Amino acid sequence: MQPLTGITVVTLEHAIAAPFATRQLADLGARVIKIERPGSGDFARGYDQRVRGLASHFVWTNRSKESLTLDVKHPDAAQVLERLVLEKADVVVQNLAPGAAARLGMGYEQLSQRKPGLIVCDISGYGDDPVNPGPYRDKKAYDLLIQSEAGFVSVTGTPDEPCKAGPSIADIAAGMYAYTNILAALIQRGQTGRGQRIDISMLESLAEWTSYPLYYAFEGAAPPPRTGASHATIYPYGPFPAGDGGTVMLGLQNEREWLSFCEKVLQQPALATDARFTANFKRVAERVALRQIIVDAFSTLTATQVVERLELAQIANAKVNTMAEVWAHPQLQARGRWREVGSPQGPLPAMLPPGSWDIGPRMDPVPGLGEHTDAILTELGYGAREIESLHAAQAV
């Protein structure tokens, strides 16, 4: 049995943060019922058509869920939602605009009076604390905007231009903290019998992830400089060109590795005791001069030859893989990390979630819009005529 078998999650979610959190709950065996708008659904369904006509974001974050279409502003649909939560849900997750869930009767204060064991997780850009709402509570929050507000963009990129992360890391950070907080709340409920409200802020989640540069800039000190793909405060650590036009990514962590790098990779043992480079902070200060020495040494070698020397010296290195190369990555293949899941467009490859355990994760299909509506209504006791009536009224 999977760890969350028997747990039901009802989620009013869209985009990435909440769907990523609830997909991981589904991975662990939870039943996740996703409430979607009739006709259009989660707007992430329309982001692109890259996966045989399905959206890449949606396929990634929504496998193993049931899709129930409800126009939650329609009184009949609102009644369905209320019954679903009160009769079935252990956890409610939502990332609607602050205050929207409460207006729908889905706020923790309203629900907990009727179901004290319920866990409600609210995800928003800047947090939704009624006691301390803060001036940004109602400000729109998208991933790029939170990457900017959290300072991430200011320390990412090149000296000439800041950059965002490729993946939506603000959403991912919030989704991860929602997921782990829900797991903790379930454990606590097992001890006390009571649920609780969880308030997840995208800003606070990503600010936690950027705490190293925050501390580096402690008490007004200069922040880490933007150094492209190179490490801002450890050197040499980053990409270096080889003589054949290839690029090698390498990284040193300590003085033992610096000695080995000089002797076996650069084949310049005297460089190890050069006063300019005898500690990491010195190498960082002299990175321009040291980079030129490394580039000159690599200029007569192919990328493969550089990697061979790095391996001999036990210096960490990596390829800068394309997405196509990650699909075919030999380590992922060797460890058997790929599975197939169903979808409205047929079987699709899906990566096993990180970690390994005896039974393995749930890997069920990506749902079509409203695919489970009639089955869930039947489960709640609605008859065929009532279901037809709800469809006719466009409540579902």
TORRO-372365 format. One line per 2 residues: their letters; for each residue x negated, y, z of N, C-alpha, C. Coordinates in steps of 0.2 Angstrom, whole numbers. Example, Ala and Ser with C-alpha at 12.3 -4.5 7.8 and 13.67 -1.06 7.14 Angstrom:
# TORRO-372365
as	-66:-28:39:-62:-22:39:-66:-16:39 ~ -64:-11:35:-68:-5:36:-64:0:39;
***
This chain:
# TORRO-372365
mq	-4:-6:0:0:0:0:-4:6:0 ~ -3:11:-4:-6:17:-4:-5:22:2;
pl	-10:26:4:-9:29:10:-3:33:11 ~ 0:36:6:6:41:6:12:37:4;
tg	12:31:3:18:27:1:24:29:6 ~ 29:31:4:35:32:8:36:39:10;
it	31:44:8:31:51:9:34:54:2 ~ 39:58:3:42:62:-3:41:69:-2;
vv	39:72:-8:37:79:-9:42:82:-14 ~ 45:87:-12:49:91:-17:45:97:-18;
tl	44:99:-24:40:105:-26:43:109:-31 ~ 43:116:-29:45:121:-34:39:124:-36;
eh	36:122:-41:29:124:-43:29:126:-51 ~ 24:129:-52:22:131:-59:14:132:-59;
ai	12:133:-65:5:134:-67:0:129:-64 ~ -5:131:-59:-10:126:-57:-10:124:-50;
aa	-10:130:-46:-12:129:-39:-8:123:-35 ~ -1:124:-35:3:119:-32:4:113:-36;
pf	4:113:-43:4:106:-46:-2:102:-45 ~ -8:106:-44:-14:102:-43:-14:99:-36;
at	-11:102:-31:-11:100:-24:-6:94:-24 ~ 0:94:-27:5:89:-27:3:83:-31;
rq	-1:84:-37:-3:78:-40:-8:74:-36 ~ -12:77:-32:-17:73:-28:-13:69:-22;
la	-7:72:-20:-3:69:-15:0:63:-19 ~ 2:64:-25:5:58:-29:-1:53:-30;
dl	-7:55:-31:-12:50:-32:-13:45:-26 ~ -11:48:-20:-11:44:-14:-5:40:-13;
ga	0:40:-17:6:36:-17:12:40:-15 ~ 12:47:-14:18:50:-12:22:51:-18;
rv	29:51:-17:34:52:-22:34:60:-23 ~ 33:62:-29:33:69:-30:39:71:-35;
ik	44:75:-32:49:77:-37:48:84:-38 ~ 47:85:-45:45:92:-47:52:95:-50;
ie	53:101:-47:59:105:-49:57:110:-55 ~ 61:109:-60:59:113:-66:65:117:-69;
rp	64:122:-72:69:126:-76:72:122:-81 ~ 79:121:-82:82:118:-88:80:122:-94;
gs	78:118:-99:76:120:-106:69:122:-107 ~ 66:125:-102:59:127:-102:54:124:-98;
gd	56:123:-91:52:119:-87:46:124:-84 ~ 41:120:-81:35:124:-79:32:127:-85;
fa	31:134:-84:28:137:-90:21:135:-92 ~ 18:131:-88:11:128:-90:13:123:-96;
rg	19:120:-96:20:116:-102:19:119:-109 ~ 19:126:-109:19:130:-115:12:133:-116;
yd	7:132:-112:0:135:-112:-3:133:-119 ~ -3:127:-121:-6:125:-127:-3:119:-129;
qr	-5:116:-135:-3:109:-137:-9:105:-139 ~ -14:105:-135:-20:102:-136:-20:94:-136;
vr	-15:92:-132:-16:84:-130:-10:81:-134 ~ -11:80:-140:-5:77:-144:1:81:-144;
gl	1:87:-143:7:91:-143:9:94:-136 ~ 5:91:-131:6:92:-124:1:97:-122;
as	3:101:-116:-2:106:-114:-7:103:-110 ~ -14:105:-111:-19:102:-107:-19:103:-99;
hf	-17:109:-97:-16:110:-90:-11:106:-87 ~ -5:105:-91:1:101:-88:-1:94:-88;
vw	-4:91:-93:-6:84:-92:-11:83:-87 ~ -16:87:-85:-21:87:-80:-17:86:-73;
tn	-12:91:-72:-10:92:-65:-3:89:-64 ~ 0:85:-68:7:83:-67:8:75:-68;
rs	3:71:-68:5:64:-69:8:61:-62 ~ 11:56:-63:14:52:-57:20:56:-54;
ke	23:61:-57:28:65:-54:35:63:-58 ~ 40:65:-54:47:65:-57:49:72:-58;
sl	52:73:-64:54:80:-66:62:80:-66 ~ 64:85:-61:71:86:-60:73:93:-63;
tl	77:94:-68:78:101:-70:84:104:-66 ~ 83:109:-63:89:113:-59:88:120:-60;
dv	94:124:-62:94:131:-62:95:133:-54 ~ 90:134:-51:91:135:-43:95:141:-41;
kh	97:145:-46:101:151:-45:108:149:-46 ~ 110:144:-49:117:141:-50:119:138:-43;
pd	125:140:-41:127:137:-34:127:129:-34 ~ 129:126:-39:129:119:-39:122:116:-39;
aa	118:119:-42:111:117:-42:108:118:-36 ~ 109:124:-33:107:125:-26:109:120:-21;
qv	115:118:-22:117:112:-17:113:106:-18 ~ 112:104:-24:108:98:-26:101:99:-23;
le	98:105:-23:91:106:-21:91:105:-13 ~ 97:108:-10:97:108:-3:98:101:0;
rl	102:97:-4:103:90:-2:97:86:-3 ~ 93:87:-8:87:83:-10:82:85:-4;
vl	81:91:-2:76:92:3:78:89:10 ~ 85:90:12:87:88:18:87:81:19;
ek	89:77:13:90:70:14:84:66:12 ~ 79:69:8:74:65:5:67:68:7;
ad	66:74:8:59:77:8:56:76:15 ~ 49:75:15:45:75:20:41:82:20;
vv	40:84:14:36:90:12:39:94:7 ~ 39:100:7:41:105:2:35:109:0;
vq	33:110:-6:28:114:-8:31:119:-13 ~ 29:125:-13:31:130:-18:26:136:-19;
nl	25:138:-25:21:144:-27:25:149:-31 ~ 31:150:-29:35:155:-32:32:162:-29;
ap	35:167:-31:33:174:-29:35:174:-21 ~ 31:178:-17:32:178:-10:39:180:-9;
ga	42:177:-4:49:178:-3:55:175:-7 ~ 53:172:-13:58:169:-17:60:163:-14;
aa	56:159:-11:59:152:-9:64:154:-3 ~ 62:159:1:67:160:7:73:163:4;
rl	73:166:-1:80:169:-4:84:163:-7 ~ 80:158:-9:84:152:-11:86:147:-6;
gm	85:149:1:86:145:6:81:139:8 ~ 75:140:5:70:135:5:64:138:10;
gy	65:143:14:60:145:18:59:140:24 ~ 54:140:27:52:136:33:57:137:39;
eq	58:144:40:62:145:46:69:143:45 ~ 72:143:39:79:141:37:79:133:38;
ls	74:130:34:74:122:34:73:119:40 ~ 68:121:44:66:118:50:71:118:56;
qr	76:122:56:81:122:60:85:116:59 ~ 86:114:53:90:108:51:86:102:51;
kp	80:102:50:75:96:49:68:98:52 ~ 68:97:58:62:99:62:55:96:60;
gl	56:90:57:50:86:55:47:88:48 ~ 51:93:45:49:95:38:42:99:38;
iv	38:98:33:32:102:32:33:106:26 ~ 32:113:26:33:117:21:26:121:19;
cd	24:120:13:18:123:11:19:128:6 ~ 18:135:8:19:140:3:12:143:0;
is	11:143:-6:5:145:-9:6:152:-13 ~ 2:156:-12:3:163:-15:-4:166:-16;
gy	-4:172:-20:-11:175:-21:-14:177:-15 ~ -10:181:-11:-13:185:-6:-11:183:1;
gd	-7:178:2:-4:175:8:3:178:9 ~ 7:175:13:14:177:14:15:176:22;
dp	12:181:26:13:180:33:18:186:35 ~ 24:184:37:29:190:39:27:194:44;
vn	22:192:49:20:196:54:14:201:52 ~ 10:198:48:4:202:45:4:201:37;
pg	9:205:34:9:204:27:3:206:23 ~ 0:212:25:-5:215:22:-3:219:16;
py	-7:223:13:-5:228:8:-4:224:1 ~ -7:218:0:-7:215:-6:-2:209:-7;
rd	2:208:-2:7:203:-2:10:202:-8 ~ 13:207:-11:17:207:-17:14:208:-23;
kk	7:208:-23:3:210:-29:3:203:-33 ~ 4:204:-40:3:198:-44:-4:195:-44;
ay	-4:189:-44:-10:186:-43:-11:180:-48 ~ -16:181:-53:-17:175:-58:-25:174:-56;
dl	-27:168:-59:-33:165:-57:-39:170:-59 ~ -39:173:-64:-45:178:-66:-45:184:-61;
li	-39:186:-59:-38:192:-55:-41:190:-48 ~ -39:184:-46:-42:182:-39:-49:181:-39;
qs	-52:178:-45:-59:177:-45:-62:184:-45 ~ -59:189:-47:-62:196:-47:-61:199:-40;
ea	-55:198:-37:-54:201:-30:-58:197:-25 ~ -60:191:-26:-64:187:-21:-71:188:-22;
gf	-73:192:-27:-80:194:-27:-84:189:-32 ~ -81:183:-34:-84:178:-38:-87:181:-44;
vs	-83:185:-48:-85:188:-54:-91:192:-53 ~ -92:196:-48:-97:200:-47:-104:197:-46;
vt	-104:191:-44:-110:187:-44:-111:182:-49 ~ -107:182:-54:-107:177:-59:-108:180:-66;
gt	-113:177:-70:-114:180:-77:-121:182:-78 ~ -122:187:-82:-129:189:-84:-130:196:-80;
pd	-136:198:-80:-137:205:-78:-133:210:-81 ~ -131:209:-88:-128:214:-92:-120:213:-92;
ep	-118:207:-90:-110:206:-90:-108:201:-85 ~ -103:203:-81:-100:198:-76:-96:193:-80;
ck	-95:187:-77:-91:182:-81:-87:178:-76 ~ -81:176:-78:-77:171:-74:-79:164:-75;
ag	-77:160:-70:-78:153:-71:-74:150:-77 ~ -77:145:-80:-73:142:-86:-66:139:-83;
ps	-66:134:-78:-60:132:-75:-57:137:-71 ~ -51:136:-69:-47:140:-65:-48:139:-58;
ia	-54:141:-55:-57:139:-49:-53:142:-43 ~ -50:148:-44:-46:151:-38:-39:146:-37;
di	-36:144:-43:-31:140:-42:-33:133:-39 ~ -38:131:-41:-41:124:-39:-43:125:-31;
aa	-46:130:-29:-47:131:-22:-41:131:-18 ~ -36:135:-20:-30:135:-16:-26:128:-16;
gm	-26:125:-22:-23:118:-22:-27:113:-18 ~ -33:114:-17:-37:109:-13:-35:110:-6;
ya	-35:117:-4:-34:118:3:-26:117:5 ~ -22:117:0:-15:115:1:-15:108:2;
yt	-18:104:-2:-18:97:-1:-21:94:5 ~ -27:97:7:-30:95:14:-26:97:20;
ni	-23:103:19:-18:105:25:-12:101:26 ~ -9:99:20:-3:95:20:-5:88:23;
la	-11:85:21:-13:79:24:-14:80:32 ~ -17:85:34:-18:86:41:-11:87:45;
al	-6:91:42:0:92:44:4:85:45 ~ 3:80:40:6:74:41:4:70:47;
iq	-3:70:48:-6:67:53:-3:70:60 ~ -3:76:60:0:80:66:7:78:67;
rg	11:78:62:18:76:63:19:69:66 ~ 14:64:64:14:57:66:13:57:74;
qt	9:62:76:8:63:83:13:66:87 ~ 16:71:84:21:76:88:28:75:86;
gr	29:73:80:36:72:77:38:78:74 ~ 35:84:74:37:90:71:33:92:65;
gq	36:95:60:33:98:55:30:105:56 ~ 28:109:51:25:115:52:25:119:45;
ri	24:125:45:23:129:39:16:130:38 ~ 14:129:31:7:130:29:7:136:24;
di	3:141:26:2:147:22:-4:147:18 ~ -5:146:12:-11:146:8:-12:152:4;
sm	-17:155:4:-19:161:0:-24:159:-5 ~ -23:161:-11:-28:160:-16:-35:164:-15;
le	-33:170:-12:-39:175:-11:-43:172:-5 ~ -40:170:0:-44:167:6:-47:160:4;
sl	-44:156:0:-47:150:-3:-53:151:-6 ~ -53:156:-11:-59:157:-15:-64:161:-11;
ae	-62:165:-7:-67:169:-3:-71:164:2 ~ -68:159:4:-71:154:8:-77:150:3;
wt	-75:149:-3:-80:146:-8:-86:151:-10 ~ -85:157:-9:-90:162:-10:-93:165:-4;
sy	-93:161:1:-96:163:8:-103:164:8 ~ -107:159:4:-114:160:3:-116:167:1;
pl	-113:169:-5:-115:176:-7:-113:182:-2 ~ -107:180:1:-105:185:6:-110:186:12;
yy	-113:180:14:-118:180:20:-125:183:17 ~ -126:181:11:-132:184:8:-132:192:8;
af	-126:194:7:-125:202:7:-123:204:14 ~ -125:201:19:-123:202:26:-126:209:28;
eg	-121:213:31:-123:220:34:-126:224:29 ~ -123:224:23:-125:229:18:-131:227:13;
aa	-133:221:14:-139:219:10:-137:218:3 ~ -142:218:-2:-140:217:-9:-137:210:-10;
pp	-132:210:-14:-129:203:-16:-134:199:-20 ~ -133:193:-21:-136:189:-26:-136:192:-33;
pr	-141:193:-37:-140:195:-43:-137:190:-48 ~ -134:193:-53:-131:189:-58:-137:186:-63;
tg	-138:180:-63:-144:177:-67:-142:172:-72 ~ -136:172:-75:-134:167:-80:-133:161:-77;
as	-136:156:-80:-136:149:-78:-141:147:-73 ~ -146:152:-71:-151:151:-67:-148:152:-59;
ha	-151:149:-55:-149:150:-48:-152:157:-46 ~ -148:161:-42:-149:168:-40:-155:168:-35;
ti	-155:163:-31:-160:164:-25:-165:158:-24 ~ -165:153:-29:-170:148:-29:-173:148:-36;
yp	-180:147:-36:-183:147:-42:-189:143:-42 ~ -191:139:-48:-187:139:-54:-181:134:-53;
yg	-175:136:-55:-169:132:-55:-164:135:-60 ~ -164:131:-66:-159:134:-71:-162:131:-78;
pf	-159:134:-83:-161:132:-90:-168:135:-93 ~ -171:130:-96:-178:132:-99:-178:129:-106;
pa	-180:133:-111:-181:131:-118:-187:127:-119 ~ -186:121:-123:-192:117:-125:-194:119:-132;
gd	-199:117:-134:-202:119:-141:-198:117:-147 ~ -194:112:-146:-190:110:-152:-183:113:-152;
gg	-182:118:-148:-175:122:-148:-170:119:-143 ~ -172:113:-140:-168:111:-135:-168:115:-128;
tv	-163:113:-124:-163:117:-117:-163:111:-112 ~ -168:112:-107:-168:108:-101:-166:111:-95;
ml	-161:108:-91:-159:111:-85:-163:108:-79 ~ -166:111:-75:-170:108:-69:-169:112:-63;
gl	-171:109:-57:-171:113:-51:-175:110:-46 ~ -179:115:-42:-183:113:-37:-180:115:-30;
qn	-181:111:-25:-178:113:-19:-183:114:-13 ~ -189:112:-14:-194:113:-8:-201:113:-11;
er	-206:114:-6:-213:115:-8:-216:108:-11 ~ -214:103:-8:-216:96:-11:-215:96:-18;
ew	-209:97:-20:-207:97:-27:-210:102:-31 ~ -212:108:-28:-216:113:-32:-223:111:-34;
ls	-226:107:-29:-232:104:-30:-232:99:-36 ~ -227:95:-35:-227:90:-40:-225:93:-47;
fc	-221:98:-47:-219:101:-54:-226:104:-57 ~ -230:107:-53:-236:110:-56:-241:105:-58;
ek	-241:100:-54:-246:94:-56:-244:90:-62 ~ -238:88:-62:-235:83:-67:-231:85:-72;
vl	-228:91:-72:-224:94:-77:-228:99:-81 ~ -230:104:-77:-233:110:-81:-241:107:-82;
qq	-243:102:-78:-250:100:-78:-255:106:-77 ~ -253:110:-72:-257:116:-70:-258:116:-63;
pa	-261:111:-60:-261:110:-52:-263:116:-48 ~ -268:120:-51:-270:126:-48:-264:131:-47;
la	-259:131:-51:-253:135:-50:-250:134:-43 ~ -250:128:-41:-247:127:-34:-249:131:-29;
td	-255:133:-29:-258:137:-23:-259:145:-25 ~ -257:147:-31:-257:154:-33:-253:158:-28;
ar	-256:163:-25:-253:166:-20:-246:170:-22 ~ -245:171:-28:-238:173:-31:-233:169:-30;
ft	-234:162:-29:-229:157:-30:-229:152:-24 ~ -232:153:-19:-233:148:-13:-227:148:-9;
an	-221:151:-10:-215:150:-6:-209:152:-11 ~ -203:149:-9:-198:151:-14:-196:158:-15;
fk	-196:162:-9:-195:169:-10:-200:173:-14 ~ -206:170:-14:-211:173:-18:-209:172:-26;
rv	-208:165:-27:-206:163:-34:-200:167:-36 ~ -195:168:-32:-189:172:-34:-191:179:-36;
ae	-196:182:-32:-198:189:-33:-202:189:-40 ~ -205:184:-41:-210:184:-47:-207:180:-53;
rv	-200:179:-53:-197:175:-58:-199:176:-65 ~ -200:183:-67:-201:184:-74:-208:181:-76;
al	-213:182:-72:-219:180:-73:-219:172:-73 ~ -216:169:-68:-216:162:-68:-212:159:-74;
rq	-207:162:-76:-203:159:-81:-207:159:-88 ~ -211:164:-89:-215:164:-95:-220:159:-95;
ii	-223:157:-89:-228:152:-88:-225:145:-90 ~ -219:144:-87:-215:138:-89:-213:138:-96;
vd	-211:143:-99:-209:143:-106:-215:141:-110 ~ -220:144:-109:-226:143:-113:-228:136:-112;
af	-228:133:-106:-230:126:-105:-225:121:-109 ~ -219:123:-109:-214:119:-113:-214:120:-120;
st	-217:125:-123:-217:127:-130:-220:122:-134 ~ -224:118:-132:-227:112:-136:-224:106:-135;
lt	-219:105:-131:-215:99:-130:-208:99:-133 ~ -206:93:-134:-198:93:-136:-195:92:-129;
at	-188:93:-130:-184:93:-124:-184:86:-120 ~ -185:81:-125:-185:74:-122:-192:73:-118;
qv	-197:76:-121:-204:75:-117:-204:79:-111 ~ -200:85:-111:-200:88:-104:-196:84:-99;
ve	-191:81:-101:-187:77:-97:-191:71:-94 ~ -195:68:-98:-199:63:-96:-204:65:-91;
rl	-207:71:-92:-211:73:-87:-208:75:-80 ~ -202:77:-81:-198:79:-75:-196:73:-71;
el	-194:67:-75:-192:61:-72:-198:58:-68 ~ -204:58:-71:-210:56:-68:-212:59:-62;
aq	-211:66:-62:-212:70:-56:-207:70:-51 ~ -201:66:-52:-195:66:-48:-192:73:-47;
ia	-192:77:-52:-189:83:-52:-182:83:-55 ~ -177:86:-51:-170:85:-53:-169:89:-60;
na	-165:85:-64:-164:88:-71:-157:86:-74 ~ -155:89:-79:-148:87:-82:-148:90:-89;
kv	-143:87:-92:-142:89:-99:-136:95:-98 ~ -136:99:-103:-130:104:-103:-125:101:-108;
nt	-121:97:-105:-116:93:-109:-110:97:-112 ~ -108:95:-118:-102:98:-121:-96:94:-118;
ma	-90:97:-119:-84:93:-117:-84:86:-120 ~ -86:86:-127:-86:79:-130:-91:74:-127;
ev	-97:77:-125:-101:72:-121:-99:70:-115 ~ -95:74:-111:-92:72:-105:-87:67:-106;
wa	-83:67:-111:-78:62:-112:-82:55:-113 ~ -88:55:-116:-92:49:-117:-98:48:-112;
hp	-98:52:-107:-103:51:-102:-105:44:-100 ~ -111:42:-100:-113:35:-99:-111:33:-92;
ql	-112:38:-87:-111:36:-80:-104:35:-78 ~ -100:40:-81:-92:39:-80:-90:32:-83;
qa	-93:31:-89:-91:24:-93:-93:18:-88 ~ -100:19:-86:-102:13:-82:-99:12:-76;
rg	-96:17:-73:-93:16:-66:-85:15:-67 ~ -83:15:-74:-76:13:-75:-71:18:-73;
rw	-73:25:-74:-69:30:-71:-63:32:-75 ~ -62:29:-81:-56:31:-85:-50:25:-85;
re	-44:28:-85:-38:24:-85:-34:27:-91 ~ -28:24:-92:-23:26:-97:-17:28:-93;
vg	-14:33:-94:-7:35:-91:-2:36:-97 ~ 4:35:-95:9:36:-100:11:44:-101;
sp	14:46:-106:16:53:-107:22:53:-112 ~ 25:58:-113:30:58:-119:27:57:-125;
qg	21:58:-126:17:57:-132:14:50:-133 ~ 15:46:-128:12:39:-128:6:39:-123;
pl	2:34:-123:-4:33:-118:-9:39:-119 ~ -12:41:-113:-17:46:-113:-22:44:-108;
pa	-29:45:-110:-34:44:-105:-33:49:-99 ~ -35:46:-93:-35:50:-87:-40:48:-83;
ml	-44:52:-80:-49:51:-75:-47:49:-68 ~ -50:44:-66:-48:42:-59:-50:48:-54;
pp	-46:49:-49:-48:55:-45:-54:53:-41 ~ -58:58:-39:-64:56:-35:-63:52:-29;
gs	-68:48:-27:-67:44:-21:-65:37:-24 ~ -66:32:-19:-64:25:-21:-62:22:-15;
wd	-57:18:-15:-54:15:-9:-50:8:-12 ~ -49:4:-7:-47:-3:-9:-41:-4:-14;
ig	-36:0:-13:-30:-1:-17:-31:3:-24 ~ -34:9:-23:-34:13:-29:-28:18:-29;
pr	-29:23:-33:-24:28:-34:-18:26:-38 ~ -13:30:-37:-7:30:-41:-9:33:-48;
md	-7:30:-54:-9:33:-60:-3:32:-65 ~ 3:35:-63:9:35:-67:10:40:-72;
pv	15:40:-77:15:44:-82:16:52:-81 ~ 14:56:-86:16:63:-86:23:63:-88;
pg	27:67:-84:35:66:-85:37:71:-91 ~ 42:69:-95:45:73:-99:49:78:-95;
lg	51:84:-98:55:89:-95:62:86:-93 ~ 64:86:-87:70:83:-84:71:76:-85;
eh	66:72:-86:66:65:-87:70:61:-82 ~ 69:63:-76:72:59:-70:78:63:-67;
td	81:68:-70:86:71:-67:92:67:-66 ~ 95:63:-70:101:59:-69:99:54:-64;
ai	94:51:-64:92:46:-59:92:48:-52 ~ 89:54:-51:89:57:-44:96:59:-42;
lt	100:62:-47:107:64:-45:111:58:-43 ~ 110:52:-46:113:46:-45:111:44:-38;
el	104:44:-36:102:42:-30:105:46:-24 ~ 106:53:-26:109:57:-21:117:56:-20;
gy	120:51:-24:127:50:-23:131:53:-28 ~ 129:57:-33:133:60:-38:135:54:-43;
ga	142:55:-45:144:50:-50:143:52:-57 ~ 145:48:-62:143:50:-69:147:56:-71;
re	153:57:-69:157:63:-71:154:69:-68 ~ 152:69:-61:149:74:-58:143:76:-62;
ie	139:71:-64:133:73:-67:134:76:-74 ~ 139:74:-77:141:77:-84:143:84:-83;
sl	147:85:-77:149:92:-76:143:97:-74 ~ 138:94:-71:132:98:-69:129:100:-76;
ha	128:95:-80:125:97:-87:129:102:-91 ~ 136:101:-91:140:105:-94:140:112:-92;
aq	139:113:-85:138:120:-82:131:123:-83 ~ 127:119:-86:120:121:-86:116:122:-80;
av	119:118:-75:116:119:-68:110:114:-68 ~ 110:109:-72:104:105:-72:101:104:-79;
***
